[in-house]
Amino acid sequence: MEILTIDQIKLQYPDQWVLVGNPELDDPNTLGSVVSKLLRGIVLYASKDKRELAYKAKDVKSEVSRTACIYTGQFPKRRRIGLLQKVNL
């Protein structure tokens, strides 16, 4: 498995969700976007469909110690991304 820089990942997988194995971060203790801190890592899987990536991630996570999921494109300004599931209390 080849280690790629964030620039190489964005170039090879434009506008895709990418599962990065053993990500090396600029400063892992600082809060913020993983994409802005990611220096390099191993591309385990890439897809335009985030759900497909999440499904396939189950199979490849055992190959590495840590993973990060990033999107290599730009989000539309008015788009909402659901990160948490709605909970009824």
N, C-alpha and C positions, 0 to 999 in steps of 0.2 A: 504494500500500500504506500502510495506516494504522499509526502507531506507537501501541501500547497499553501502559498500565502493567500491572504484575503483578496488581494487584487487578482491573482490567478483564478481563484474560486469564482469571483464575480464575472470574470471574462469567459470562463468555460461553462458557467451555469447561469446565464442571464435570466432575470425575472423568475427565479425558481426558489423553492424551499430546499435547503441543503442541510443534511445532518452531518455535522463535523465531529469526528472522533478525536479525542485527546487534544482539545483546543488549547492553544497557547494564547493567553490574554496579556495585554499590555500591563494592566494593573487590576488583578481580579478582586481586590478589596474595594474598589471604587464602584458605586452604584451607577447604573446607566445601561445603555444598549450594549449587548454582547457584540454586535456587528462593529460598533465603533472601537471596541477594545481588542477584537480578534486580530492576532498577528498571523497565525498559521494553524493548520490542522489537517487531518486526513478526511477526505470526502468519503463518507460511508454510503450515502444515498442522496439522490436529488430528484425532485419531482415538481411539476407545476401545481400539483394537488397536495395541499397540506395534510389532508386526511390519509392519503395514500402513504405519505412519508411517515406519519405517526404509526400506521399499521406495520410498515416494513421495519421501522426502528426497533421493534421488539426482537427481531431476528438478529440484528447486527450489534446491539448494545453489549453483548457478552464478549465481543472481540476487543473492546477498548475499556479503559478505566473511567473516562468521562465523555460526555457528549454535549453538543450545543446545537440547537436548531436555529438557523438564520434564514432570512429572505434576502435575496441579492438584488431585488428591484426596489422601486420607489412605490410607497403606498399612496393611493389617491388621498387628497386632503380631507375629504368628507367621508371616508370609509371607516367603518367600525370593525374592530377585530375582537372577537370574543375570546378572551383568555380564561375566563372563569365561567363555570357552569352556574346557572341561576338556581338558587336554593330557596325552596318554599319553607318558611318556618311556621 
